[in-house]
């Protein structure tokens, strides 16, 4: 299965604080999990709040499959997508062994 890096941009300076409460984020997580398929899902995410970026590593058969997952989510849970890029994971811990 292919891997993709999905980049999101968030503006925490202008965002409503309630939108980023733990309760709101848990609802978003549940919306994401409900939209995933057996072949298309996020593996890991990294948040750089100071830069206003979220990077998510996805496993999916295609870029379109990821787009389809986002389309199934309620609008309130969608994070703006800056781009979807084919990716490769380099495990540096393994490299130094």
N, CA, C and O atoms as a GROMACS GRO file, in nm:
protein
  388
    1UNK      N    1   0.085  -0.118   0.000
    1UNK     CA    2   0.000   0.000   0.000
    1UNK      C    3   0.090   0.124   0.000
    1UNK      O    4   0.197   0.124   0.060
    2UNK      N    5   0.046   0.228  -0.067
    2UNK     CA    6   0.123   0.351  -0.078
    2UNK      C    7   0.107   0.437   0.048
    2UNK      O    8   0.008   0.427   0.121
    3UNK      N    9   0.207   0.522   0.069
    3UNK     CA   10   0.203   0.617   0.181
    3UNK      C   11   0.196   0.758   0.122
    3UNK      O   12   0.254   0.787   0.017
    4UNK      N   13   0.123   0.845   0.193
    4UNK     CA   14   0.107   0.983   0.150
    4UNK      C   15   0.125   1.075   0.271
    4UNK      O   16   0.087   1.041   0.383
    5UNK      N   17   0.184   1.191   0.246
    5UNK     CA   18   0.194   1.294   0.349
    5UNK      C   19   0.086   1.397   0.318
    5UNK      O   20   0.084   1.456   0.210
    6UNK      N   21  -0.003   1.418   0.414
    6UNK     CA   22  -0.109   1.518   0.399
    6UNK      C   23  -0.073   1.634   0.489
    6UNK      O   24  -0.060   1.619   0.611
    7UNK      N   25  -0.058   1.752   0.429
    7UNK     CA   26  -0.023   1.872   0.505
    7UNK      C   27  -0.148   1.958   0.524
    7UNK      O   28  -0.224   1.981   0.430
    8UNK      N   29  -0.166   2.004   0.647
    8UNK     CA   30  -0.278   2.091   0.682
    8UNK      C   31  -0.222   2.222   0.735
    8UNK      O   32  -0.116   2.224   0.798
    9UNK      N   33  -0.293   2.330   0.710
    9UNK     CA   34  -0.258   2.459   0.768
    9UNK      C   35  -0.371   2.501   0.860
    9UNK      O   36  -0.488   2.498   0.823
   10UNK      N   37  -0.334   2.539   0.982
   10UNK     CA   38  -0.432   2.588   1.079
   10UNK      C   39  -0.383   2.722   1.131
   10UNK      O   40  -0.263   2.742   1.148
   11UNK      N   41  -0.474   2.812   1.155
   11UNK     CA   42  -0.438   2.943   1.209
   11UNK      C   43  -0.492   2.951   1.351
   11UNK      O   44  -0.607   2.990   1.372
   12UNK      N   45  -0.409   2.915   1.446
   12UNK     CA   46  -0.452   2.914   1.586
   12UNK      C   47  -0.474   3.055   1.640
   12UNK      O   48  -0.540   3.072   1.743
   13UNK      N   49  -0.418   3.157   1.573
   13UNK     CA   50  -0.436   3.294   1.622
   13UNK      C   51  -0.579   3.341   1.603
   13UNK      O   52  -0.631   3.416   1.685
   14UNK      N   53  -0.644   3.296   1.494
   14UNK     CA   54  -0.779   3.344   1.466
   14UNK      C   55  -0.885   3.239   1.496
   14UNK      O   56  -1.004   3.266   1.483
   15UNK      N   57  -0.843   3.119   1.534
   15UNK     CA   58  -0.939   3.011   1.559
   15UNK      C   59  -1.014   3.036   1.690
   15UNK      O   60  -0.962   3.096   1.784
   16UNK      N   61  -1.134   2.988   1.692
   16UNK     CA   62  -1.215   2.991   1.814
   16UNK      C   63  -1.155   2.889   1.911
   16UNK      O   64  -1.140   2.772   1.876
   17UNK      N   65  -1.122   2.932   2.032
   17UNK     CA   66  -1.059   2.842   2.130
   17UNK      C   67  -1.145   2.719   2.157
   17UNK      O   68  -1.092   2.611   2.180
   18UNK      N   69  -1.278   2.734   2.154
   18UNK     CA   70  -1.367   2.620   2.178
   18UNK      C   71  -1.350   2.513   2.071
   18UNK      O   72  -1.371   2.395   2.096
   19UNK      N   73  -1.311   2.556   1.951
   19UNK     CA   74  -1.292   2.463   1.841
   19UNK      C   75  -1.176   2.367   1.869
   19UNK      O   76  -1.172   2.256   1.816
   20UNK      N   77  -1.082   2.409   1.952
   20UNK     CA   78  -0.964   2.328   1.983
   20UNK      C   79  -0.965   2.273   2.126
   20UNK      O   80  -0.862   2.233   2.178
   21UNK      N   81  -1.084   2.273   2.189
   21UNK     CA   82  -1.096   2.214   2.322
   21UNK      C   83  -1.080   2.064   2.310
   21UNK      O   84  -1.095   2.008   2.201
   22UNK      N   85  -1.048   1.996   2.420
   22UNK     CA   86  -1.030   1.851   2.416
   22UNK      C   87  -1.159   1.780   2.375
   22UNK      O   88  -1.154   1.677   2.307
   23UNK      N   89  -1.275   1.834   2.416
   23UNK     CA   90  -1.402   1.772   2.378
   23UNK      C   91  -1.425   1.784   2.227
   23UNK      O   92  -1.468   1.688   2.163
   24UNK      N   93  -1.397   1.901   2.172
   24UNK     CA   94  -1.416   1.921   2.028
   24UNK      C   95  -1.320   1.834   1.949
   24UNK      O   96  -1.358   1.776   1.847
   25UNK      N   97  -1.197   1.824   1.994
   25UNK     CA   98  -1.099   1.743   1.922
   25UNK      C   99  -1.135   1.595   1.929
   25UNK      O  100  -1.112   1.523   1.832
   26UNK      N  101  -1.190   1.548   2.040
   26UNK     CA  102  -1.230   1.408   2.050
   26UNK      C  103  -1.343   1.378   1.952
   26UNK      O  104  -1.345   1.271   1.891
   27UNK      N  105  -1.436   1.470   1.936
   27UNK     CA  106  -1.543   1.452   1.838
   27UNK      C  107  -1.484   1.445   1.698
   27UNK      O  108  -1.527   1.364   1.616
   28UNK      N  109  -1.384   1.530   1.670
   28UNK     CA  110  -1.318   1.527   1.539
   28UNK      C  111  -1.250   1.393   1.516
   28UNK      O  112  -1.259   1.338   1.406
   29UNK      N  113  -1.183   1.341   1.617
   29UNK     CA  114  -1.116   1.211   1.605
   29UNK      C  115  -1.217   1.103   1.571
   29UNK      O  116  -1.193   1.019   1.484
   30UNK      N  117  -1.331   1.105   1.638
   30UNK     CA  118  -1.434   1.005   1.612
   30UNK      C  119  -1.488   1.018   1.469
   30UNK      O  120  -1.516   0.917   1.404
   31UNK      N  121  -1.501   1.142   1.418
   31UNK     CA  122  -1.545   1.162   1.280
   31UNK      C  123  -1.443   1.107   1.182
   31UNK      O  124  -1.479   1.045   1.082
   32UNK      N  125  -1.314   1.128   1.211
   32UNK     CA  126  -1.208   1.075   1.125
   32UNK      C  127  -1.212   0.922   1.125
   32UNK      O  128  -1.212   0.859   1.019
   33UNK      N  129  -1.218   0.863   1.243
   33UNK     CA  130  -1.219   0.716   1.252
   33UNK      C  131  -1.338   0.657   1.179
   33UNK      O  132  -1.326   0.551   1.116
   34UNK      N  133  -1.452   0.722   1.186
   34UNK     CA  134  -1.572   0.672   1.118
   34UNK      C  135  -1.559   0.682   0.966
   34UNK      O  136  -1.620   0.603   0.894
   35UNK      N  137  -1.480   0.776   0.917
   35UNK     CA  138  -1.464   0.795   0.772
   35UNK      C  139  -1.356   0.705   0.712
   35UNK      O  140  -1.356   0.682   0.591
   36UNK      N  141  -1.266   0.655   0.795
   36UNK     CA  142  -1.159   0.568   0.744
   36UNK      C  143  -1.216   0.442   0.681
   36UNK      O  144  -1.327   0.399   0.713
   37UNK      N  145  -1.139   0.384   0.589
   37UNK     CA  146  -1.174   0.254   0.534
   37UNK      C  147  -1.062   0.158   0.572
   37UNK      O  148  -0.963   0.198   0.633
   38UNK      N  149  -1.080   0.032   0.538
   38UNK     CA  150  -0.977  -0.069   0.570
   38UNK      C  151  -0.846  -0.038   0.499
   38UNK      O  152  -0.739  -0.077   0.547
   39UNK      N  153  -0.852   0.030   0.385
   39UNK     CA  154  -0.732   0.058   0.307
   39UNK      C  155  -0.683   0.202   0.318
   39UNK      O  156  -0.570   0.231   0.279
   40UNK      N  157  -0.766   0.292   0.369
   40UNK     CA  158  -0.732   0.435   0.369
   40UNK      C  159  -0.749   0.492   0.508
   40UNK      O  160  -0.861   0.506   0.559
   41UNK      N  161  -0.636   0.526   0.570
   41UNK     CA  162  -0.640   0.577   0.708
   41UNK      C  163  -0.510   0.649   0.741
   41UNK      O  164  -0.407   0.629   0.676
   42UNK      N  165  -0.517   0.733   0.843
   42UNK     CA  166  -0.399   0.805   0.890
   42UNK      C  167  -0.322   0.716   0.986
   42UNK      O  168  -0.380   0.653   1.075
   43UNK      N  169  -0.191   0.710   0.967
   43UNK     CA  170  -0.104   0.628   1.052
   43UNK      C  171  -0.055   0.710   1.172
   43UNK      O  172  -0.062   0.665   1.286
   44UNK      N  173  -0.006   0.830   1.144
   44UNK     CA  174   0.049   0.919   1.247
   44UNK      C  175   0.029   1.063   1.207
   44UNK      O  176   0.017   1.095   1.088
   45UNK      N  177   0.026   1.151   1.306
   45UNK     CA  178   0.019   1.294   1.281
   45UNK      C  179   0.119   1.367   1.369
   45UNK      O  180   0.148   1.325   1.481
   46UNK      N  181   0.173   1.476   1.315
   46UNK     CA  182   0.263   1.563   1.390
   46UNK      C  183   0.205   1.703   1.383
   46UNK      O  184   0.170   1.751   1.276
   47UNK      N  185   0.194   1.768   1.499
   47UNK     CA  186   0.139   1.902   1.506
   47UNK      C  187   0.251   1.999   1.542
   47UNK      O  188   0.321   1.982   1.642
   48UNK      N  189   0.267   2.101   1.459
   48UNK     CA  190   0.361   2.211   1.487
   48UNK      C  191   0.273   2.335   1.505
   48UNK      O  192   0.259   2.416   1.414
   49UNK      N  193   0.215   2.348   1.625
   49UNK     CA  194   0.119   2.455   1.650
   49UNK      C  195   0.179   2.593   1.627
   49UNK      O  196   0.112   2.682   1.576
   50UNK      N  197   0.304   2.610   1.664
   50UNK     CA  198   0.370   2.739   1.645
   50UNK      C  199   0.381   2.779   1.499
   50UNK      O  200   0.382   2.898   1.467
   51UNK      N  201   0.390   2.680   1.411
   51UNK     CA  202   0.399   2.706   1.267
   51UNK      C  203   0.261   2.699   1.201
   51UNK      O  204   0.247   2.733   1.083
   52UNK      N  205   0.160   2.655   1.276
   52UNK     CA  206   0.026   2.642   1.219
   52UNK      C  207   0.015   2.529   1.119
   52UNK      O  208  -0.060   2.539   1.021
   53UNK      N  209   0.090   2.421   1.142
   53UNK     CA  210   0.092   2.309   1.049
   53UNK      C  211   0.062   2.177   1.120
   53UNK      O  212   0.097   2.157   1.236
   54UNK      N  213  -0.003   2.088   1.047
   54UNK     CA  214  -0.021   1.950   1.089
   54UNK      C  215   0.023   1.864   0.970
   54UNK      O  216  -0.019   1.888   0.857
   55UNK      N  217   0.108   1.766   0.996
   55UNK     CA  218   0.152   1.672   0.893
   55UNK      C  219   0.101   1.535   0.933
   55UNK      O  220   0.124   1.489   1.044
   56UNK      N  221   0.032   1.469   0.840
   56UNK     CA  222  -0.026   1.338   0.867
   56UNK      C  223   0.026   1.237   0.766
   56UNK      O  224   0.026   1.262   0.645
   57UNK      N  225   0.070   1.124   0.816
   57UNK     CA  226   0.116   1.015   0.730
   57UNK      C  227  -0.001   0.921   0.710
   57UNK      O  228  -0.055   0.866   0.806
   58UNK      N  229  -0.041   0.902   0.585
   58UNK     CA  230  -0.155   0.817   0.551
   58UNK      C  231  -0.109   0.695   0.474
   58UNK      O  232  -0.008   0.696   0.404
   59UNK      N  233  -0.186   0.589   0.489
   59UNK     CA  234  -0.173   0.472   0.403
   59UNK      C  235  -0.300   0.468   0.320
   59UNK      O  236  -0.411   0.476   0.373
   60UNK      N  237  -0.283   0.456   0.187
   60UNK     CA  238  -0.398   0.458   0.098
   60UNK      C  239  -0.358   0.404  -0.039
   60UNK      O  240  -0.240   0.408  -0.076
   61UNK      N  241  -0.455   0.355  -0.115
   61UNK     CA  242  -0.423   0.308  -0.249
   61UNK      C  243  -0.398   0.423  -0.347
   61UNK      O  244  -0.333   0.404  -0.450
   62UNK      N  245  -0.451   0.543  -0.316
   62UNK     CA  246  -0.435   0.657  -0.406
   62UNK      C  247  -0.464   0.787  -0.333
   62UNK      O  248  -0.520   0.788  -0.223
   63UNK      N  249  -0.424   0.897  -0.395
   63UNK     CA  250  -0.456   1.029  -0.342
   63UNK      C  251  -0.609   1.047  -0.340
   63UNK      O  252  -0.663   1.106  -0.246
   64UNK      N  253  -0.676   0.998  -0.442
   64UNK     CA  254  -0.821   1.013  -0.450
   64UNK      C  255  -0.891   0.943  -0.333
   64UNK      O  256  -0.993   0.992  -0.284
   65UNK      N  257  -0.838   0.831  -0.288
   65UNK     CA  258  -0.896   0.760  -0.174
   65UNK      C  259  -0.894   0.847  -0.048
   65UNK      O  260  -0.987   0.845   0.031
   66UNK      N  261  -0.786   0.925  -0.031
   66UNK     CA  262  -0.777   1.016   0.084
   66UNK      C  263  -0.879   1.129   0.068
   66UNK      O  264  -0.947   1.165   0.164
   67UNK      N  265  -0.889   1.183  -0.050
   67UNK     CA  266  -0.987   1.288  -0.078
   67UNK      C  267  -1.128   1.237  -0.047
   67UNK      O  268  -1.209   1.310   0.009
   68UNK      N  269  -1.156   1.113  -0.085
   68UNK     CA  270  -1.287   1.054  -0.058
   68UNK      C  271  -1.316   1.041   0.091
   68UNK      O  272  -1.429   1.060   0.134
   69UNK      N  273  -1.212   1.007   0.171
   69UNK     CA  274  -1.230   0.999   0.317
   69UNK      C  275  -1.265   1.136   0.372
   69UNK      O  276  -1.358   1.148   0.452
   70UNK      N  277  -1.193   1.240   0.331
   70UNK     CA  278  -1.225   1.375   0.379
   70UNK      C  279  -1.366   1.416   0.338
   70UNK      O  280  -1.435   1.484   0.415
   71UNK      N  281  -1.409   1.377   0.219
   71UNK     CA  282  -1.542   1.414   0.172
   71UNK      C  283  -1.652   1.350   0.256
   71UNK      O  284  -1.762   1.406   0.267
   72UNK      N  285  -1.624   1.234   0.316
   72UNK     CA  286  -1.723   1.165   0.400
   72UNK      C  287  -1.737   1.229   0.539
   72UNK      O  288  -1.834   1.203   0.609
   73UNK      N  289  -1.640   1.311   0.579
   73UNK     CA  290  -1.642   1.370   0.713
   73UNK      C  291  -1.736   1.489   0.720
   73UNK      O  292  -1.755   1.561   0.621
   74UNK      N  293  -1.795   1.511   0.838
   74UNK     CA  294  -1.875   1.632   0.855
   74UNK      C  295  -1.786   1.755   0.836
   74UNK      O  296  -1.668   1.754   0.873
   75UNK      N  297  -1.840   1.859   0.778
   75UNK     CA  298  -1.764   1.982   0.751
   75UNK      C  299  -1.695   2.035   0.877
   75UNK      O  300  -1.583   2.085   0.870
   76UNK      N  301  -1.760   2.025   0.991
   76UNK     CA  302  -1.705   2.079   1.116
   76UNK      C  303  -1.575   2.011   1.158
   76UNK      O  304  -1.496   2.069   1.232
   77UNK      N  305  -1.552   1.890   1.111
   77UNK     CA  306  -1.432   1.815   1.152
   77UNK      C  307  -1.317   1.825   1.053
   77UNK      O  308  -1.206   1.781   1.082
   78UNK      N  309  -1.344   1.881   0.938
   78UNK     CA  310  -1.240   1.888   0.834
   78UNK      C  311  -1.137   1.996   0.867
   78UNK      O  312  -1.172   2.108   0.904
   79UNK      N  313  -1.012   1.959   0.852
   79UNK     CA  314  -0.902   2.054   0.867
   79UNK      C  315  -0.858   2.090   0.725
   79UNK      O  316  -0.842   2.000   0.643
   80UNK      N  317  -0.838   2.218   0.694
   80UNK     CA  318  -0.800   2.255   0.558
   80UNK      C  319  -0.675   2.178   0.512
   80UNK      O  320  -0.575   2.171   0.583
   81UNK      N  321  -0.683   2.123   0.392
   81UNK     CA  322  -0.571   2.047   0.334
   81UNK      C  323  -0.490   2.138   0.245
   81UNK      O  324  -0.542   2.199   0.151
   82UNK      N  325  -0.361   2.147   0.275
   82UNK     CA  326  -0.269   2.226   0.193
   82UNK      C  327  -0.221   2.144   0.074
   82UNK      O  328  -0.200   2.198  -0.035
   83UNK      N  329  -0.202   2.014   0.096
   83UNK     CA  330  -0.157   1.929  -0.014
   83UNK      C  331  -0.148   1.783   0.029
   83UNK      O  332  -0.138   1.751   0.147
   84UNK      N  333  -0.151   1.696  -0.071
   84UNK     CA  334  -0.136   1.552  -0.050
   84UNK      C  335  -0.022   1.507  -0.141
   84UNK      O  336  -0.025   1.530  -0.262
   85UNK      N  337   0.080   1.445  -0.080
   85UNK     CA  338   0.202   1.411  -0.154
   85UNK      C  339   0.241   1.265  -0.131
   85UNK      O  340   0.236   1.216  -0.018
   86UNK      N  341   0.279   1.194  -0.238
   86UNK     CA  342   0.334   1.059  -0.218
   86UNK      C  343   0.455   1.071  -0.124
   86UNK      O  344   0.532   1.166  -0.133
   87UNK      N  345   0.470   0.974  -0.035
   87UNK     CA  346   0.575   0.984   0.066
   87UNK      C  347   0.645   0.850   0.085
   87UNK      O  348   0.593   0.744   0.049
   88UNK      N  349   0.762   0.858   0.143
   88UNK     CA  350   0.840   0.741   0.180
   88UNK      C  351   0.887   0.765   0.323
   88UNK      O  352   0.926   0.876   0.358
   89UNK      N  353   0.883   0.662   0.405
   89UNK     CA  354   0.927   0.675   0.543
   89UNK      C  355   1.070   0.622   0.555
   89UNK      O  356   1.100   0.512   0.510
   90UNK      N  357   1.156   0.703   0.615
   90UNK     CA  358   1.292   0.661   0.645
   90UNK      C  359   1.302   0.650   0.796
   90UNK      O  360   1.288   0.750   0.867
   91UNK      N  361   1.326   0.532   0.846
   91UNK     CA  362   1.337   0.511   0.990
   91UNK      C  363   1.485   0.524   1.028
   91UNK      O  364   1.563   0.430   1.011
   92UNK      N  365   1.522   0.638   1.080
   92UNK     CA  366   1.662   0.666   1.113
   92UNK      C  367   1.712   0.579   1.227
   92UNK      O  368   1.832   0.554   1.237
   93UNK      N  369   1.622   0.532   1.312
   93UNK     CA  370   1.666   0.441   1.418
   93UNK      C  371   1.719   0.312   1.357
   93UNK      O  372   1.818   0.257   1.405
   94UNK      N  373   1.653   0.266   1.253
   94UNK     CA  374   1.699   0.145   1.184
   94UNK      C  375   1.829   0.170   1.107
   94UNK      O  376   1.915   0.082   1.099
   95UNK      N  377   1.842   0.289   1.052
   95UNK     CA  378   1.958   0.323   0.970
   95UNK      C  379   2.087   0.321   1.052
   95UNK      O  380   2.192   0.282   1.001
   96UNK      N  381   2.080   0.362   1.178
   96UNK     CA  382   2.203   0.371   1.256
   96UNK      C  383   2.242   0.240   1.324
   96UNK      O  384   2.345   0.234   1.392
   97UNK      N  385   2.162   0.135   1.305
   97UNK     CA  386   2.196   0.005   1.365
   97UNK      C  387   2.308  -0.061   1.288
   97UNK      O  388   2.350  -0.171   1.323
   0.00000   0.00000   0.00000
